[in-house]
């Protein structure tokens, strides 16, 4: 089982690479239709995070955002 650590929590993802990519793409596509009642814009970043497990370009973007987030959090504490 592949795990994804995000905001100090661990999320379990499917073991098969093709299934993770399909899940990520489905979440991104559903997030585009966020104005609909059941679907939401929250699906878009979640899909990108799921895709970041297998796609290096998206992984680098996620890590960059995570570093900026932590630096911002640290600067607010001081």
N, CA, C and O atoms as CSV, one atom per row, in Angstrom:
chain,resi,resn,atom,element,x,y,z
A,1,UNK,N,N,0.848,-1.176,0.000
A,1,UNK,CA,C,0.000,0.000,0.000
A,1,UNK,C,C,0.892,1.237,0.000
A,1,UNK,O,O,1.792,1.351,0.831
A,2,UNK,N,N,0.657,2.131,-0.893
A,2,UNK,CA,C,1.401,3.378,-0.971
A,2,UNK,C,C,0.768,4.394,-0.031
A,2,UNK,O,O,-0.453,4.546,0.004
A,3,UNK,N,N,1.603,5.085,0.727
A,3,UNK,CA,C,1.084,6.100,1.636
A,3,UNK,C,C,1.574,7.469,1.195
A,3,UNK,O,O,2.651,7.616,0.618
A,4,UNK,N,N,0.761,8.449,1.480
A,4,UNK,CA,C,1.057,9.835,1.160
A,4,UNK,C,C,0.936,10.628,2.446
A,4,UNK,O,O,-0.126,10.639,3.070
A,5,UNK,N,N,2.016,11.296,2.853
A,5,UNK,CA,C,1.982,12.084,4.076
A,5,UNK,C,C,1.691,13.531,3.709
A,5,UNK,O,O,2.417,14.150,2.931
A,6,UNK,N,N,0.623,14.053,4.280
A,6,UNK,CA,C,0.182,15.406,3.977
A,6,UNK,C,C,-0.394,16.024,5.239
A,6,UNK,O,O,-1.305,15.463,5.850
A,7,UNK,N,N,0.132,17.173,5.630
A,7,UNK,CA,C,-0.327,17.880,6.836
A,7,UNK,C,C,-0.279,16.974,8.065
A,7,UNK,O,O,-1.240,16.901,8.831
A,8,UNK,N,N,0.834,16.294,8.244
A,8,UNK,CA,C,1.072,15.418,9.396
A,8,UNK,C,C,0.090,14.260,9.498
A,8,UNK,O,O,-0.114,13.717,10.583
A,9,UNK,N,N,-0.512,13.882,8.397
A,9,UNK,CA,C,-1.411,12.727,8.352
A,9,UNK,C,C,-0.973,11.816,7.220
A,9,UNK,O,O,-0.381,12.271,6.241
A,10,UNK,N,N,-1.261,10.542,7.353
A,10,UNK,CA,C,-0.921,9.593,6.298
A,10,UNK,C,C,-2.191,9.110,5.621
A,10,UNK,O,O,-3.176,8.764,6.274
A,11,UNK,N,N,-2.144,9.095,4.297
A,11,UNK,CA,C,-3.271,8.626,3.507
A,11,UNK,C,C,-2.807,7.440,2.678
A,11,UNK,O,O,-1.738,7.481,2.070
A,12,UNK,N,N,-3.602,6.394,2.655
A,12,UNK,CA,C,-3.273,5.201,1.896
A,12,UNK,C,C,-3.848,5.308,0.489
A,12,UNK,O,O,-5.017,5.641,0.295
A,13,UNK,N,N,-2.994,5.017,-0.483
A,13,UNK,CA,C,-3.390,5.053,-1.884
A,13,UNK,C,C,-3.302,3.648,-2.462
A,13,UNK,O,O,-2.614,2.796,-1.900
A,14,UNK,N,N,-3.976,3.392,-3.562
A,14,UNK,CA,C,-3.890,2.061,-4.187
A,14,UNK,C,C,-2.451,1.703,-4.547
A,14,UNK,O,O,-1.639,2.580,-4.842
A,15,UNK,N,N,-2.151,0.426,-4.519
A,15,UNK,CA,C,-0.802,-0.047,-4.810
A,15,UNK,C,C,-0.454,0.042,-6.292
A,15,UNK,O,O,0.701,0.287,-6.643
A,16,UNK,N,N,-1.435,-0.153,-7.156
A,16,UNK,CA,C,-1.190,-0.150,-8.603
A,16,UNK,C,C,-1.008,1.280,-9.117
A,16,UNK,O,O,-1.814,2.166,-8.831
A,17,UNK,N,N,0.059,1.481,-9.874
A,17,UNK,CA,C,0.377,2.812,-10.396
A,17,UNK,C,C,-0.723,3.326,-11.310
A,17,UNK,O,O,-1.114,4.489,-11.211
A,18,UNK,N,N,-1.229,2.476,-12.199
A,18,UNK,CA,C,-2.256,2.914,-13.142
A,18,UNK,C,C,-3.526,3.324,-12.407
A,18,UNK,O,O,-4.238,4.221,-12.858
A,19,UNK,N,N,-3.817,2.682,-11.289
A,19,UNK,CA,C,-5.010,3.021,-10.513
A,19,UNK,C,C,-4.842,4.369,-9.807
A,19,UNK,O,O,-5.788,5.152,-9.722
A,20,UNK,N,N,-3.626,4.635,-9.300
A,20,UNK,CA,C,-3.369,5.946,-8.673
A,20,UNK,C,C,-3.482,7.064,-9.694
A,20,UNK,O,O,-4.061,8.113,-9.409
A,21,UNK,N,N,-2.932,6.845,-10.884
A,21,UNK,CA,C,-3.005,7.876,-11.923
A,21,UNK,C,C,-4.452,8.089,-12.363
A,21,UNK,O,O,-4.881,9.226,-12.560
A,22,UNK,N,N,-5.199,7.006,-12.515
A,22,UNK,CA,C,-6.610,7.128,-12.899
A,22,UNK,C,C,-7.399,7.876,-11.828
A,22,UNK,O,O,-8.239,8.717,-12.148
A,23,UNK,N,N,-7.133,7.575,-10.563
A,23,UNK,CA,C,-7.813,8.264,-9.456
A,23,UNK,C,C,-7.472,9.752,-9.458
A,23,UNK,O,O,-8.360,10.588,-9.290
A,24,UNK,N,N,-6.197,10.091,-9.648
A,24,UNK,CA,C,-5.781,11.491,-9.681
A,24,UNK,C,C,-6.408,12.250,-10.827
A,24,UNK,O,O,-6.885,13.371,-10.647
A,25,UNK,N,N,-6.413,11.650,-12.012
A,25,UNK,CA,C,-7.019,12.296,-13.170
A,25,UNK,C,C,-8.523,12.479,-12.960
A,25,UNK,O,O,-9.077,13.526,-13.293
A,26,UNK,N,N,-9.176,11.461,-12.410
A,26,UNK,CA,C,-10.621,11.556,-12.157
A,26,UNK,C,C,-10.931,12.681,-11.161
A,26,UNK,O,O,-11.912,13.405,-11.331
A,27,UNK,N,N,-10.106,12.828,-10.136
A,27,UNK,CA,C,-10.329,13.900,-9.163
A,27,UNK,C,C,-10.114,15.272,-9.792
A,27,UNK,O,O,-10.866,16.206,-9.514
A,28,UNK,N,N,-9.098,15.399,-10.633
A,28,UNK,CA,C,-8.850,16.683,-11.297
A,28,UNK,C,C,-9.999,17.034,-12.236
A,28,UNK,O,O,-10.474,18.170,-12.242
A,29,UNK,N,N,-10.442,16.065,-13.024
A,29,UNK,CA,C,-11.550,16.322,-13.957
A,29,UNK,C,C,-12.824,16.668,-13.185
A,29,UNK,O,O,-13.552,17.582,-13.572
A,30,UNK,N,N,-13.097,15.944,-12.098
A,30,UNK,CA,C,-14.288,16.241,-11.298
A,30,UNK,C,C,-14.163,17.603,-10.621
A,30,UNK,O,O,-15.162,18.297,-10.431
A,31,UNK,N,N,-12.940,17.985,-10.256
A,31,UNK,CA,C,-12.727,19.290,-9.623
A,31,UNK,C,C,-12.990,20.451,-10.564
A,31,UNK,O,O,-13.331,21.550,-10.127
A,32,UNK,N,N,-12.832,20.205,-11.855
A,32,UNK,CA,C,-13.119,21.257,-12.834
A,32,UNK,C,C,-14.603,21.618,-12.802
A,32,UNK,O,O,-14.975,22.766,-13.049
A,33,UNK,N,N,-15.439,20.641,-12.500
A,33,UNK,CA,C,-16.891,20.873,-12.421
A,33,UNK,C,C,-17.304,21.173,-10.983
A,33,UNK,O,O,-18.328,20.671,-10.518
A,34,UNK,N,N,-16.538,21.969,-10.290
A,34,UNK,CA,C,-16.752,22.257,-8.881
A,34,UNK,C,C,-18.017,23.026,-8.565
A,34,UNK,O,O,-18.453,23.063,-7.415
A,35,UNK,N,N,-18.605,23.634,-9.567
A,35,UNK,CA,C,-19.817,24.417,-9.287
A,35,UNK,C,C,-21.042,23.522,-9.117
A,35,UNK,O,O,-22.098,23.991,-8.694
A,36,UNK,N,N,-20.908,22.240,-9.444
A,36,UNK,CA,C,-22.016,21.300,-9.274
A,36,UNK,C,C,-22.159,20.926,-7.799
A,36,UNK,O,O,-21.186,21.022,-7.051
A,37,UNK,N,N,-23.342,20.502,-7.363
A,37,UNK,CA,C,-23.590,20.283,-5.937
A,37,UNK,C,C,-22.703,19.210,-5.282
A,37,UNK,O,O,-22.168,19.459,-4.202
A,38,UNK,N,N,-22.532,18.055,-5.880
A,38,UNK,CA,C,-21.786,16.977,-5.225
A,38,UNK,C,C,-20.287,17.152,-5.411
A,38,UNK,O,O,-19.505,16.896,-4.496
A,39,UNK,N,N,-19.897,17.586,-6.588
A,39,UNK,CA,C,-18.491,17.786,-6.873
A,39,UNK,C,C,-18.048,19.123,-6.298
A,39,UNK,O,O,-18.861,20.028,-6.113
A,40,UNK,N,N,-16.781,19.240,-6.023
A,40,UNK,CA,C,-16.317,20.496,-5.460
A,40,UNK,C,C,-14.930,20.840,-5.936
A,40,UNK,O,O,-14.207,19.992,-6.460
A,41,UNK,N,N,-14.563,22.097,-5.749
A,41,UNK,CA,C,-13.240,22.538,-6.146
A,41,UNK,C,C,-12.156,21.903,-5.283
A,41,UNK,O,O,-10.985,21.933,-5.662
A,42,UNK,N,N,-12.511,21.327,-4.129
A,42,UNK,CA,C,-11.554,20.642,-3.269
A,42,UNK,C,C,-10.958,19.413,-3.960
A,42,UNK,O,O,-9.886,18.943,-3.579
A,43,UNK,N,N,-11.652,18.894,-4.973
A,43,UNK,CA,C,-11.164,17.705,-5.670
A,43,UNK,C,C,-9.953,18.021,-6.540
A,43,UNK,O,O,-9.128,17.140,-6.779
A,44,UNK,N,N,-9.829,19.233,-7.008
A,44,UNK,CA,C,-8.730,19.621,-7.888
A,44,UNK,C,C,-7.370,19.509,-7.180
A,44,UNK,O,O,-6.492,18.818,-7.697
A,45,UNK,N,N,-7.156,20.146,-6.039
A,45,UNK,CA,C,-5.858,19.983,-5.382
A,45,UNK,C,C,-5.631,18.558,-4.878
A,45,UNK,O,O,-4.495,18.085,-4.858
A,46,UNK,N,N,-6.679,17.885,-4.480
A,46,UNK,CA,C,-6.524,16.493,-4.030
A,46,UNK,C,C,-6.057,15.603,-5.179
A,46,UNK,O,O,-5.205,14.735,-4.987
A,47,UNK,N,N,-6.605,15.814,-6.353
A,47,UNK,CA,C,-6.173,15.060,-7.526
A,47,UNK,C,C,-4.724,15.338,-7.883
A,47,UNK,O,O,-3.992,14.429,-8.275
A,48,UNK,N,N,-4.310,16.585,-7.749
A,48,UNK,CA,C,-2.921,16.942,-8.032
A,48,UNK,C,C,-1.983,16.281,-7.026
A,48,UNK,O,O,-0.897,15.833,-7.392
A,49,UNK,N,N,-2.390,16.218,-5.779
A,49,UNK,CA,C,-1.571,15.552,-4.761
A,49,UNK,C,C,-1.461,14.062,-5.046
A,49,UNK,O,O,-0.382,13.488,-4.901
A,50,UNK,N,N,-2.549,13.430,-5.446
A,50,UNK,CA,C,-2.507,12.005,-5.777
A,50,UNK,C,C,-1.609,11.777,-6.989
A,50,UNK,O,O,-0.843,10.813,-7.014
A,51,UNK,N,N,-1.690,12.637,-7.981
A,51,UNK,CA,C,-0.831,12.508,-9.159
A,51,UNK,C,C,0.639,12.742,-8.828
A,51,UNK,O,O,1.516,12.227,-9.520
A,52,UNK,N,N,0.916,13.509,-7.781
A,52,UNK,CA,C,2.299,13.821,-7.442
A,52,UNK,C,C,3.072,12.601,-6.953
A,52,UNK,O,O,4.301,12.637,-6.893
A,53,UNK,N,N,2.385,11.541,-6.609
A,53,UNK,CA,C,3.072,10.323,-6.191
A,53,UNK,C,C,3.825,9.707,-7.366
A,53,UNK,O,O,4.911,9.160,-7.176
A,54,UNK,N,N,3.271,9.785,-8.574
A,54,UNK,CA,C,3.837,9.095,-9.724
A,54,UNK,C,C,4.417,10.006,-10.806
A,54,UNK,O,O,5.180,9.531,-11.647
A,55,UNK,N,N,4.086,11.272,-10.812
A,55,UNK,CA,C,4.534,12.167,-11.886
A,55,UNK,C,C,5.535,13.169,-11.299
A,55,UNK,O,O,5.169,14.008,-10.475
A,56,UNK,N,N,6.808,13.075,-11.733
A,56,UNK,CA,C,7.866,13.905,-11.129
A,56,UNK,C,C,7.630,15.414,-11.201
A,56,UNK,O,O,7.953,16.125,-10.249
A,57,UNK,N,N,7.083,15.912,-12.288
A,57,UNK,CA,C,6.859,17.360,-12.413
A,57,UNK,C,C,5.859,17.840,-11.360
A,57,UNK,O,O,6.052,18.884,-10.738
A,58,UNK,N,N,4.811,17.081,-11.174
A,58,UNK,CA,C,3.795,17.446,-10.174
A,58,UNK,C,C,4.371,17.284,-8.764
A,58,UNK,O,O,4.034,18.052,-7.863
A,59,UNK,N,N,5.233,16.289,-8.575
A,59,UNK,CA,C,5.857,16.061,-7.267
A,59,UNK,C,C,6.714,17.261,-6.878
A,59,UNK,O,O,6.668,17.714,-5.734
A,60,UNK,N,N,7.502,17.780,-7.834
A,60,UNK,CA,C,8.342,18.947,-7.533
A,60,UNK,C,C,7.487,20.161,-7.182
A,60,UNK,O,O,7.820,20.911,-6.264
A,61,UNK,N,N,6.401,20.355,-7.895
A,61,UNK,CA,C,5.497,21.464,-7.603
A,61,UNK,C,C,4.899,21.326,-6.204
A,61,UNK,O,O,4.816,22.303,-5.460
A,62,UNK,N,N,4.484,20.110,-5.850
A,62,UNK,CA,C,3.918,19.877,-4.513
A,62,UNK,C,C,4.939,20.141,-3.423
A,62,UNK,O,O,4.614,20.731,-2.392
A,63,UNK,N,N,6.177,19.704,-3.645
A,63,UNK,CA,C,7.226,19.928,-2.637
A,63,UNK,C,C,7.541,21.416,-2.489
A,63,UNK,O,O,7.759,21.902,-1.379
A,64,UNK,N,N,7.564,22.132,-3.609
A,64,UNK,CA,C,7.801,23.570,-3.549
A,64,UNK,C,C,6.719,24.272,-2.733
A,64,UNK,O,O,7.012,25.135,-1.906
A,65,UNK,N,N,5.482,23.894,-2.971
A,65,UNK,CA,C,4.363,24.488,-2.233
A,65,UNK,C,C,4.441,24.123,-0.760
A,65,UNK,O,O,4.162,24.958,0.100
A,66,UNK,N,N,4.819,22.881,-0.458
A,66,UNK,CA,C,4.925,22.449,0.937
A,66,UNK,C,C,6.019,23.224,1.668
A,66,UNK,O,O,5.843,23.596,2.828
A,67,UNK,N,N,7.144,23.471,1.000
A,67,UNK,CA,C,8.226,24.237,1.624
A,67,UNK,C,C,7.779,25.668,1.888
A,67,UNK,O,O,8.027,26.205,2.967
A,68,UNK,N,N,7.126,26.287,0.919
A,68,UNK,CA,C,6.619,27.652,1.111
A,68,UNK,C,C,5.602,27.707,2.240
A,68,UNK,O,O,5.596,28.652,3.028
A,69,UNK,N,N,4.742,26.696,2.320
A,69,UNK,CA,C,3.729,26.634,3.374
A,69,UNK,C,C,4.392,26.560,4.752
A,69,UNK,O,O,3.991,27.267,5.677
A,70,UNK,N,N,5.413,25.697,4.885
A,70,UNK,CA,C,6.102,25.556,6.166
A,70,UNK,C,C,6.851,26.824,6.543
A,70,UNK,O,O,6.847,27.225,7.707
A,71,UNK,N,N,7.496,27.461,5.565
A,71,UNK,CA,C,8.202,28.714,5.854
A,71,UNK,C,C,7.230,29.797,6.294
A,71,UNK,O,O,7.521,30.578,7.200
A,72,UNK,N,N,6.090,29.836,5.653
A,72,UNK,CA,C,5.071,30.834,6.021
A,72,UNK,C,C,4.561,30.565,7.431
A,72,UNK,O,O,4.353,31.492,8.214
A,73,UNK,N,N,4.360,29.281,7.749
A,73,UNK,CA,C,3.887,28.907,9.075
A,73,UNK,C,C,4.925,29.255,10.138
A,73,UNK,O,O,4.570,29.716,11.223
A,74,UNK,N,N,6.209,29.035,9.836
A,74,UNK,CA,C,7.271,29.358,10.769
A,74,UNK,C,C,7.401,30.861,10.976
A,74,UNK,O,O,7.660,31.307,12.094
A,75,UNK,N,N,7.224,31.651,9.915
A,75,UNK,CA,C,7.359,33.107,10.045
A,75,UNK,C,C,6.210,33.701,10.864
A,75,UNK,O,O,6.386,34.727,11.520
A,76,UNK,N,N,5.053,33.072,10.830
A,76,UNK,CA,C,3.937,33.578,11.637
A,76,UNK,C,C,4.115,33.274,13.111
A,76,UNK,O,O,3.571,33.986,13.955
A,77,UNK,N,N,4.872,32.221,13.443
A,77,UNK,CA,C,5.103,31.855,14.843
A,77,UNK,C,C,6.052,32.830,15.523
A,77,UNK,O,O,5.935,33.080,16.723
A,78,UNK,N,N,6.990,33.378,14.763
A,78,UNK,CA,C,7.989,34.255,15.376
A,78,UNK,C,C,7.574,35.696,15.363
A,78,UNK,O,O,8.312,36.555,15.845
